[in-house]
Amino acid sequence: MDLSRKLAILADAAKYDASCASSGTDPRDSRGGSGIGSTEGMGICHSYAPDGRCISLLKILLTNHCQYDCLYCVNRSSSNVPRAKFSVEEVVALTLDFYRRNTIEGLFLSSGIIKSPDFTMEQVVRVAQVLREEHDFRGYIHLKTIPDASEELLQRAGRYADRLSINVELPTDEGLKELAPEKDTAAIHRSMGRLRLHIDDAKEAHKASAAVPIRVMPGATARPARPPRFAPAGQSTQMIVGADASDDRSILRSSAALYVRFRMRRVYYSAFSPIPDAAQALPLKAPPLVREHRLYQADWLMRFYGFDHEEIVDDGTGLLRLDVDPKHAWALAHPERFPVDLNVAPREMLLRVPGLGVGSVDKLIVARRVRRLRAEDLKQLKVPARKVLPFVIVDGHRPGAMLTATTSLAARSASPTDLTDPTTFPAMPMPMQMGLF
Ligand code: SF4
């Protein structure tokens, strides 16, 4: 099979993985004349699918052969898709070629499992090793890690990759048992725990070495060599939404536990896509993409706005409202907490006002130290006044009837229909994976 055909198959097979953002790693580049690639700055191409997901164009599988039979996966052993396998050298050559053409920002490499988890992981790690050691590649590398791979391979993967990820796949253990019986939540968590320890140790060692002062006096000992790196952009994971019956509350509960227990940098949510010849246990239709979007917004509220996962979905349905964003929905469900006085409210409460982001809140706090805020000031501070004013008090403005009108309007717009049924939502463009061809 020629390389273009392999690329077509293995890029297409990787499209269901949403976790490809390249944030948070060490800045590196080749401006000094040595090496190739960069993790930042000009020349790095980011692409966005119509649904807003960031997609790295060289997102491929090493192979889509797989001995496992996860029901939700297009590459499962019983699937009737064309199969292909790259060699290590082919992936290295493609990465360098696309990088030189300025088409990609790095490599996102995953794989189906062939022969054994260790055999597969060895080849995945080898790609990163050859890129780093033989080609001095300084671009971004994200490796998907196979949970059952050996400790030694995990360690090597962390040495070469910027980010490592292990997919938790489904929000609950029961869901995983039902749809991917060969996978084991305990093994996934064990590997995530190991990654967390290695990442923490590497950070500590790095801090300790940076704290040693450089002495230039004759006879003084030189600063010790920098400790080896280990996945400086941390670990992430992905959860499939809508393949099992888990509601948004259990999805967010599961994410919150992953953030705390394994210090995940990101939990990615990927709306389930119906696959050819799907098993009967799977839904026939994809969930509305807006559900995935609302989960990302709720995730943001947990990480940056001080919301607890239990209060984001606090009604009886267990689902996020799809017609308004989760912060707005929380405000409408808690009229007793509003209006908020922008001149005196603490930061935690300002962060709960719909329309106020972290940056706007910080600007408001600085501005109110100088003088009392009025409605006109919001425009100057680039705060969306129309969204914010129904929920706040400033000098010369009290929302009064405005707050009531906003609340009842939102209550009317809440759909009484089944929120999990995509047919009850306005038509949205179907997302399409960016293609290499
Ligand atoms: S192990 Fe990965 S590639 Fe293989 S069937 Fe399961 S999800 Fe798909």
Residues whose N, C-alpha, C, O or C-beta is under 5 A from the ligand:
A	BS01	SF4	C66 Y68 D69 C70 C73 N75 R76 S111 G112 I113
